Amino acid sequence: MSSRFFGSCVITGILLSVILAGAVDVLRPDYNPNRNSLDESLVGPLSFFMRAAACVLAATFLVVLVGLWRNLYRSGFLVASCVLIGVVATSLFVSALFPLDVWPPDGSHPALTALIHLVAASRFYALLIALLVTLPIAFKHDEKWRSLSHVTLFLGVLTLAFQVGFILAPVSFSGLVERGSGVVILAWLLFAGLRLRQATRSTHGTANQILKPSADGHSCSATRSRLQIGTGSLPDRWA
């Protein structure tokens, strides 16, 4: 499967998740997007739409994982980023599978499903911020993806700012702030999907990157001996 296919799947997943989540905001008369959080839409009427949206978004993260792994230069930061994407996707799926139940009015301990949801959701946002810090470094190791490095880091800082805002915001605006964070996440997925549609698979280095004459004019035979470029020979100037 080509990178263009993975990019198209990412964009399709974004559109589908937005439609499903938007259906809850539009069709539930008792639901106020400015006040009610996304977690609250996982219970009650039309909760199926939000659960489906979360599952689609989790699958979209996994598609991005495969696409990045197939196309980026393999580095330690890419491995770490792919692991983080996998855990982020799993956390999102678990948080949708175990919705946040209403806490008991008598002040007793919340249900087990609520605790699982809180742990999964917290891990999702924490690791997502970590991902948007490690991934820019992985992008810098690949010349074809380097232009996305600063954008990813900026969106990571913006995500952190929205999470702090969500904690500090008044209850009447907490839902709006949380949706702002969701828009930032979708924006990064969109950038990744569009870049995957244009990408070509990277190798562990190119001849232009590795075959460089040394500053003192010495031979680069040691470097040349580690390269395998088809069955052809190197240009005479590298001999």
SEZA-972428 format. One record per residue (C-alpha): residue in one letter; x negated, y negated, z negated; residue number from 1. Coordinates in nm, 2 decimals, m for minus. Example, Ala and Ser with C-alpha at 12.3 -4.5 7.8 and 13.67 -1.06 7.14 Angstrom:
2
<site residu="A" x="m1.23" y="0.45" z="m0.78" num="1"/>
<site residu="S" x="m1.37" y="0.11" z="m0.71" num="2"/>
***
This chain:
239
<site residu="M" x="0.00" y="0.00" z="0.00" num="1"/>
<site residu="S" x="m0.13" y="m0.34" z="0.09" num="2"/>
<site residu="S" x="m0.18" y="m0.65" z="m0.13" num="3"/>
<site residu="R" x="0.10" y="m0.82" z="0.06" num="4"/>
<site residu="F" x="0.34" y="m0.55" z="m0.05" num="5"/>
<site residu="F" x="0.24" y="m0.60" z="m0.42" num="6"/>
<site residu="G" x="0.28" y="m0.97" z="m0.39" num="7"/>
<site residu="S" x="0.62" y="m0.94" z="m0.23" num="8"/>
<site residu="C" x="0.73" y="m0.71" z="m0.52" num="9"/>
<site residu="V" x="0.61" y="m0.96" z="m0.77" num="10"/>
<site residu="I" x="0.81" y="m1.24" z="m0.61" num="11"/>
<site residu="T" x="1.12" y="m1.02" z="m0.58" num="12"/>
<site residu="G" x="1.09" y="m0.92" z="m0.95" num="13"/>
<site residu="I" x="1.07" y="m1.29" z="m1.05" num="14"/>
<site residu="L" x="1.38" y="m1.38" z="m0.85" num="15"/>
<site residu="L" x="1.58" y="m1.08" z="m0.98" num="16"/>
<site residu="S" x="1.49" y="m1.14" z="m1.35" num="17"/>
<site residu="V" x="1.59" y="m1.51" z="m1.32" num="18"/>
<site residu="I" x="1.92" y="m1.42" z="m1.16" num="19"/>
<site residu="L" x="1.99" y="m1.16" z="m1.43" num="20"/>
<site residu="A" x="1.89" y="m1.39" z="m1.72" num="21"/>
<site residu="G" x="2.07" y="m1.69" z="m1.57" num="22"/>
<site residu="A" x="2.39" y="m1.48" z="m1.56" num="23"/>
<site residu="V" x="2.40" y="m1.47" z="m1.94" num="24"/>
<site residu="D" x="2.36" y="m1.85" z="m1.97" num="25"/>
<site residu="V" x="2.64" y="m1.91" z="m1.72" num="26"/>
<site residu="L" x="2.89" y="m1.64" z="m1.80" num="27"/>
<site residu="R" x="2.89" y="m1.64" z="m2.18" num="28"/>
<site residu="P" x="3.11" y="m1.93" z="m2.31" num="29"/>
<site residu="D" x="2.98" y="m1.88" z="m2.67" num="30"/>
<site residu="Y" x="2.62" y="m1.91" z="m2.57" num="31"/>
<site residu="N" x="2.43" y="m2.24" z="m2.57" num="32"/>
<site residu="P" x="2.09" y="m2.22" z="m2.39" num="33"/>
<site residu="N" x="1.97" y="m2.53" z="m2.57" num="34"/>
<site residu="R" x="2.02" y="m2.37" z="m2.91" num="35"/>
<site residu="N" x="2.04" y="m1.99" z="m2.87" num="36"/>
<site residu="S" x="1.72" y="m1.80" z="m2.82" num="37"/>
<site residu="L" x="1.66" y="m1.54" z="m2.56" num="38"/>
<site residu="D" x="1.65" y="m1.27" z="m2.83" num="39"/>
<site residu="E" x="2.01" y="m1.35" z="m2.91" num="40"/>
<site residu="S" x="2.12" y="m1.28" z="m2.55" num="41"/>
<site residu="L" x="2.01" y="m0.92" z="m2.60" num="42"/>
<site residu="V" x="2.31" y="m0.85" z="m2.82" num="43"/>
<site residu="G" x="2.68" y="m0.92" z="m2.77" num="44"/>
<site residu="P" x="2.87" y="m0.96" z="m2.44" num="45"/>
<site residu="L" x="2.67" y="m0.94" z="m2.12" num="46"/>
<site residu="S" x="2.36" y="m0.83" z="m2.31" num="47"/>
<site residu="F" x="2.30" y="m0.57" z="m2.04" num="48"/>
<site residu="F" x="2.20" y="m0.85" z="m1.80" num="49"/>
<site residu="M" x="1.93" y="m0.98" z="m2.03" num="50"/>
<site residu="R" x="1.80" y="m0.63" z="m2.11" num="51"/>
<site residu="A" x="1.78" y="m0.56" z="m1.73" num="52"/>
<site residu="A" x="1.60" y="m0.89" z="m1.68" num="53"/>
<site residu="A" x="1.34" y="m0.81" z="m1.94" num="54"/>
<site residu="C" x="1.28" y="m0.46" z="m1.79" num="55"/>
<site residu="V" x="1.25" y="m0.60" z="m1.44" num="56"/>
<site residu="L" x="1.00" y="m0.86" z="m1.57" num="57"/>
<site residu="A" x="0.80" y="m0.59" z="m1.75" num="58"/>
<site residu="A" x="0.78" y="m0.39" z="m1.43" num="59"/>
<site residu="T" x="0.67" y="m0.71" z="m1.25" num="60"/>
<site residu="F" x="0.38" y="m0.74" z="m1.49" num="61"/>
<site residu="L" x="0.28" y="m0.38" z="m1.41" num="62"/>
<site residu="V" x="0.29" y="m0.46" z="m1.04" num="63"/>
<site residu="V" x="0.06" y="m0.75" z="m1.10" num="64"/>
<site residu="L" x="m0.17" y="m0.52" z="m1.30" num="65"/>
<site residu="V" x="m0.21" y="m0.28" z="m1.01" num="66"/>
<site residu="G" x="m0.25" y="m0.56" z="m0.76" num="67"/>
<site residu="L" x="m0.53" y="m0.73" z="m0.96" num="68"/>
<site residu="W" x="m0.70" y="m0.40" z="m1.02" num="69"/>
<site residu="R" x="m0.70" y="m0.32" z="m0.65" num="70"/>
<site residu="N" x="m0.82" y="m0.66" z="m0.53" num="71"/>
<site residu="L" x="m1.04" y="m0.83" z="m0.79" num="72"/>
<site residu="Y" x="m1.41" y="m0.77" z="m0.84" num="73"/>
<site residu="R" x="m1.45" y="m0.51" z="m1.12" num="74"/>
<site residu="S" x="m1.58" y="m0.67" z="m1.43" num="75"/>
<site residu="G" x="m1.54" y="m0.62" z="m1.81" num="76"/>
<site residu="F" x="m1.31" y="m0.92" z="m1.82" num="77"/>
<site residu="L" x="m1.09" y="m0.76" z="m1.55" num="78"/>
<site residu="V" x="m1.07" y="m0.44" z="m1.75" num="79"/>
<site residu="A" x="m0.98" y="m0.63" z="m2.07" num="80"/>
<site residu="S" x="m0.72" y="m0.83" z="m1.88" num="81"/>
<site residu="C" x="m0.56" y="m0.53" z="m1.72" num="82"/>
<site residu="V" x="m0.53" y="m0.36" z="m2.06" num="83"/>
<site residu="L" x="m0.37" y="m0.68" z="m2.20" num="84"/>
<site residu="I" x="m0.12" y="m0.69" z="m1.91" num="85"/>
<site residu="G" x="m0.03" y="m0.33" z="m1.98" num="86"/>
<site residu="V" x="0.03" y="m0.39" z="m2.35" num="87"/>
<site residu="V" x="0.22" y="m0.71" z="m2.27" num="88"/>
<site residu="A" x="0.45" y="m0.52" z="m2.03" num="89"/>
<site residu="T" x="0.51" y="m0.24" z="m2.28" num="90"/>
<site residu="S" x="0.59" y="m0.50" z="m2.56" num="91"/>
<site residu="L" x="0.84" y="m0.67" z="m2.34" num="92"/>
<site residu="F" x="1.01" y="m0.34" z="m2.25" num="93"/>
<site residu="V" x="1.02" y="m0.23" z="m2.62" num="94"/>
<site residu="S" x="1.17" y="m0.57" z="m2.73" num="95"/>
<site residu="A" x="1.45" y="m0.52" z="m2.47" num="96"/>
<site residu="L" x="1.51" y="m0.16" z="m2.57" num="97"/>
<site residu="F" x="1.53" y="m0.26" z="m2.94" num="98"/>
<site residu="P" x="1.73" y="m0.58" z="m2.96" num="99"/>
<site residu="L" x="1.73" y="m0.82" z="m3.25" num="100"/>
<site residu="D" x="2.04" y="m0.73" z="m3.45" num="101"/>
<site residu="V" x="2.20" y="m0.99" z="m3.67" num="102"/>
<site residu="W" x="2.04" y="m0.99" z="m4.01" num="103"/>
<site residu="P" x="2.25" y="m0.86" z="m4.30" num="104"/>
<site residu="P" x="2.44" y="m1.15" z="m4.46" num="105"/>
<site residu="D" x="2.37" y="m1.02" z="m4.81" num="106"/>
<site residu="G" x="2.00" y="m1.09" z="m4.76" num="107"/>
<site residu="S" x="1.90" y="m0.72" z="m4.76" num="108"/>
<site residu="H" x="1.63" y="m0.58" z="m4.54" num="109"/>
<site residu="P" x="1.70" y="m0.61" z="m4.16" num="110"/>
<site residu="A" x="1.77" y="m0.30" z="m3.95" num="111"/>
<site residu="L" x="1.48" y="m0.10" z="m3.82" num="112"/>
<site residu="T" x="1.56" y="m0.20" z="m3.46" num="113"/>
<site residu="A" x="1.52" y="m0.57" z="m3.56" num="114"/>
<site residu="L" x="1.18" y="m0.51" z="m3.71" num="115"/>
<site residu="I" x="1.06" y="m0.32" z="m3.40" num="116"/>
<site residu="H" x="1.19" y="m0.61" z="m3.19" num="117"/>
<site residu="L" x="1.01" y="m0.87" z="m3.39" num="118"/>
<site residu="V" x="0.68" y="m0.68" z="m3.38" num="119"/>
<site residu="A" x="0.70" y="m0.62" z="m3.01" num="120"/>
<site residu="A" x="0.81" y="m0.98" z="m2.93" num="121"/>
<site residu="S" x="0.53" y="m1.13" z="m3.14" num="122"/>
<site residu="R" x="0.27" y="m0.90" z="m2.98" num="123"/>
<site residu="F" x="0.40" y="m1.00" z="m2.64" num="124"/>
<site residu="Y" x="0.34" y="m1.37" z="m2.69" num="125"/>
<site residu="A" x="0.01" y="m1.33" z="m2.88" num="126"/>
<site residu="L" x="m0.14" y="m1.10" z="m2.62" num="127"/>
<site residu="L" x="0.00" y="m1.30" z="m2.33" num="128"/>
<site residu="I" x="m0.19" y="m1.61" z="m2.46" num="129"/>
<site residu="A" x="m0.51" y="m1.39" z="m2.49" num="130"/>
<site residu="L" x="m0.45" y="m1.26" z="m2.14" num="131"/>
<site residu="L" x="m0.43" y="m1.61" z="m1.99" num="132"/>
<site residu="V" x="m0.77" y="m1.68" z="m2.15" num="133"/>
<site residu="T" x="m0.96" y="m1.37" z="m2.04" num="134"/>
<site residu="L" x="m0.81" y="m1.35" z="m1.69" num="135"/>
<site residu="P" x="m0.96" y="m1.69" z="m1.58" num="136"/>
<site residu="I" x="m1.30" y="m1.55" z="m1.65" num="137"/>
<site residu="A" x="m1.22" y="m1.24" z="m1.44" num="138"/>
<site residu="F" x="m1.11" y="m1.47" z="m1.16" num="139"/>
<site residu="K" x="m1.44" y="m1.66" z="m1.17" num="140"/>
<site residu="H" x="m1.63" y="m1.33" z="m1.10" num="141"/>
<site residu="D" x="m1.44" y="m1.31" z="m0.76" num="142"/>
<site residu="E" x="m1.50" y="m1.58" z="m0.51" num="143"/>
<site residu="K" x="m1.16" y="m1.52" z="m0.34" num="144"/>
<site residu="W" x="m0.97" y="m1.57" z="m0.67" num="145"/>
<site residu="R" x="m1.18" y="m1.84" z="m0.82" num="146"/>
<site residu="S" x="m0.94" y="m2.11" z="m0.73" num="147"/>
<site residu="L" x="m0.68" y="m1.96" z="m0.96" num="148"/>
<site residu="S" x="m0.90" y="m1.96" z="m1.26" num="149"/>
<site residu="H" x="m0.83" y="m2.32" z="m1.38" num="150"/>
<site residu="V" x="m0.46" y="m2.29" z="m1.31" num="151"/>
<site residu="T" x="m0.43" y="m1.97" z="m1.52" num="152"/>
<site residu="L" x="m0.62" y="m2.13" z="m1.81" num="153"/>
<site residu="F" x="m0.40" y="m2.44" z="m1.80" num="154"/>
<site residu="L" x="m0.09" y="m2.23" z="m1.80" num="155"/>
<site residu="G" x="m0.23" y="m2.03" z="m2.10" num="156"/>
<site residu="V" x="m0.28" y="m2.35" z="m2.29" num="157"/>
<site residu="L" x="0.07" y="m2.47" z="m2.20" num="158"/>
<site residu="T" x="0.21" y="m2.14" z="m2.32" num="159"/>
<site residu="L" x="0.04" y="m2.18" z="m2.65" num="160"/>
<site residu="A" x="0.18" y="m2.53" z="m2.68" num="161"/>
<site residu="F" x="0.53" y="m2.41" z="m2.61" num="162"/>
<site residu="Q" x="0.50" y="m2.14" z="m2.88" num="163"/>
<site residu="V" x="0.39" y="m2.40" z="m3.13" num="164"/>
<site residu="G" x="0.67" y="m2.62" z="m3.02" num="165"/>
<site residu="F" x="0.92" y="m2.33" z="m3.06" num="166"/>
<site residu="I" x="0.81" y="m2.29" z="m3.43" num="167"/>
<site residu="L" x="0.83" y="m2.66" z="m3.50" num="168"/>
<site residu="A" x="1.13" y="m2.76" z="m3.29" num="169"/>
<site residu="P" x="1.47" y="m2.82" z="m3.45" num="170"/>
<site residu="V" x="1.71" y="m2.53" z="m3.43" num="171"/>
<site residu="S" x="1.93" y="m2.72" z="m3.18" num="172"/>
<site residu="F" x="1.65" y="m2.73" z="m2.93" num="173"/>
<site residu="S" x="1.47" y="m2.40" z="m3.00" num="174"/>
<site residu="G" x="1.64" y="m2.22" z="m2.71" num="175"/>
<site residu="L" x="1.53" y="m2.49" z="m2.47" num="176"/>
<site residu="V" x="1.17" y="m2.48" z="m2.58" num="177"/>
<site residu="E" x="1.16" y="m2.10" z="m2.56" num="178"/>
<site residu="R" x="1.29" y="m2.12" z="m2.20" num="179"/>
<site residu="G" x="1.02" y="m2.37" z="m2.12" num="180"/>
<site residu="S" x="0.77" y="m2.11" z="m2.22" num="181"/>
<site residu="G" x="0.94" y="m1.86" z="m2.00" num="182"/>
<site residu="V" x="0.92" y="m2.09" z="m1.71" num="183"/>
<site residu="V" x="0.54" y="m2.12" z="m1.76" num="184"/>
<site residu="I" x="0.51" y="m1.74" z="m1.76" num="185"/>
<site residu="L" x="0.72" y="m1.71" z="m1.44" num="186"/>
<site residu="A" x="0.51" y="m1.98" z="m1.28" num="187"/>
<site residu="W" x="0.19" y="m1.78" z="m1.35" num="188"/>
<site residu="L" x="0.35" y="m1.46" z="m1.21" num="189"/>
<site residu="L" x="0.45" y="m1.66" z="m0.90" num="190"/>
<site residu="F" x="0.10" y="m1.79" z="m0.84" num="191"/>
<site residu="A" x="m0.03" y="m1.43" z="m0.88" num="192"/>
<site residu="G" x="0.23" y="m1.29" z="m0.64" num="193"/>
<site residu="L" x="0.16" y="m1.56" z="m0.38" num="194"/>
<site residu="R" x="m0.22" y="m1.50" z="m0.41" num="195"/>
<site residu="L" x="m0.17" y="m1.12" z="m0.38" num="196"/>
<site residu="R" x="0.02" y="m1.17" z="m0.05" num="197"/>
<site residu="Q" x="m0.29" y="m1.35" z="0.09" num="198"/>
<site residu="A" x="m0.56" y="m1.13" z="m0.08" num="199"/>
<site residu="T" x="m0.80" y="m0.88" z="0.07" num="200"/>
<site residu="R" x="m0.96" y="m0.62" z="m0.14" num="201"/>
<site residu="S" x="m1.29" y="m0.72" z="m0.30" num="202"/>
<site residu="T" x="m1.59" y="m0.50" z="m0.34" num="203"/>
<site residu="H" x="m1.86" y="m0.50" z="m0.61" num="204"/>
<site residu="G" x="m2.04" y="m0.77" z="m0.42" num="205"/>
<site residu="T" x="m2.10" y="m0.89" z="m0.07" num="206"/>
<site residu="A" x="m2.40" y="m0.92" z="0.14" num="207"/>
<site residu="N" x="m2.39" y="m1.29" z="0.12" num="208"/>
<site residu="Q" x="m2.38" y="m1.28" z="m0.26" num="209"/>
<site residu="I" x="m2.65" y="m1.02" z="m0.31" num="210"/>
<site residu="L" x="m2.89" y="m1.05" z="m0.02" num="211"/>
<site residu="K" x="m3.05" y="m1.38" z="m0.10" num="212"/>
<site residu="P" x="m3.42" y="m1.44" z="m0.06" num="213"/>
<site residu="S" x="m3.60" y="m1.52" z="m0.38" num="214"/>
<site residu="A" x="m3.71" y="m1.87" z="m0.46" num="215"/>
<site residu="D" x="m4.08" y="m1.78" z="m0.43" num="216"/>
<site residu="G" x="m4.03" y="m1.61" z="m0.09" num="217"/>
<site residu="H" x="m4.09" y="m1.26" z="m0.21" num="218"/>
<site residu="S" x="m3.93" y="m0.96" z="m0.06" num="219"/>
<site residu="C" x="m3.58" y="m0.85" z="m0.18" num="220"/>
<site residu="S" x="m3.65" y="m0.49" z="m0.11" num="221"/>
<site residu="A" x="m3.54" y="m0.39" z="m0.47" num="222"/>
<site residu="T" x="m3.21" y="m0.55" z="m0.41" num="223"/>
<site residu="R" x="m3.18" y="m0.41" z="m0.07" num="224"/>
<site residu="S" x="m3.24" y="m0.05" z="m0.19" num="225"/>
<site residu="R" x="m2.93" y="m0.07" z="m0.42" num="226"/>
<site residu="L" x="m2.70" y="m0.16" z="m0.13" num="227"/>
<site residu="Q" x="m2.51" y="0.07" z="0.09" num="228"/>
<site residu="I" x="m2.36" y="m0.12" z="0.38" num="229"/>
<site residu="G" x="m2.21" y="0.14" z="0.61" num="230"/>
<site residu="T" x="m2.47" y="0.32" z="0.81" num="231"/>
<site residu="G" x="m2.62" y="0.02" z="0.99" num="232"/>
<site residu="S" x="m2.95" y="m0.14" z="0.91" num="233"/>
<site residu="L" x="m3.01" y="m0.48" z="0.75" num="234"/>
<site residu="P" x="m3.11" y="m0.78" z="0.95" num="235"/>
<site residu="D" x="m3.49" y="m0.81" z="1.03" num="236"/>
<site residu="R" x="m3.54" y="m1.10" z="0.80" num="237"/>
<site residu="W" x="m3.46" y="m0.87" z="0.50" num="238"/>
<site residu="A" x="m3.71" y="m0.61" z="0.62" num="239"/>
***
